[in-house]
Amino acid sequence: MQTPCALAMIGPMGIIDDLLTNPGLYVGTDRVMDADRVGAARILVTPLPGQSGVALDYEIFNPSAPERLHGHVEHTMIGRSHEGPNLMVISDMHAPSIAVLHETEPGVFELCGEPSAYPMKVVISVPEPGRLHHAWWFGPPGDDAVERVVAELARAD
C-alpha cells in the first residue's frame, strides 16, 4: 500500500540533466519480470521548453500476444519543480487519470501518498551516454508496487 515518503532534494545534476544531455529515440527490449515475455520497446526523449525537463513517449510492442500487440502506451513528463523534488507526471493506457510521482532518490519516482488508479513506482537511469534503463513497478489497487517490467534501450538516432 502506498504511504507518504521522504522526498529527496536531488543535487544540481541528476536524471533530468542526464536525459537533457541524451535526447532522441531509444529502442530495445522490454522484459516482464518472472515471466517469459519479451517485447520491443521504444522511448522518445524530448527536451521541454526552458530545459525544465523532458517528455518521454514510451511504447511496447509484444509479438507474442497478437491480440494485444501494442501492449503499452505512455506519455510522461519529468521536470524540475520550482521548489522541492523533481516530478514525474504519467498518463498511460491502463488508467483513466494521470499519476504524479516525486523523486525520492536519484532516478526513483514514487507516489508519496497521492491517490492513483494503482500503486506505481518508476526507476530510470542513463547508465552511459546513449543507453537508457527504465523499470516500471506496479500492482493491483490496494497492494504494493512490485518491479514488473524492465526496459533496456539504446539510442537509435
Secondary structure, 3 states (H helix, E strand, C coil): CCCCCCCCCCCCCCHHHHHHHCCEEEEEEEEECCCCCEEEEEEEEEECHHHCEEEEEEEEECCCCHHHCEEEEEEEEEECCCCCCCEEEEEECCCCCCEEEEEEECCEEECCCCCCCCCEEEEEECCCCCEEEEEEEECCCCCCCEEEEEEEEEECC
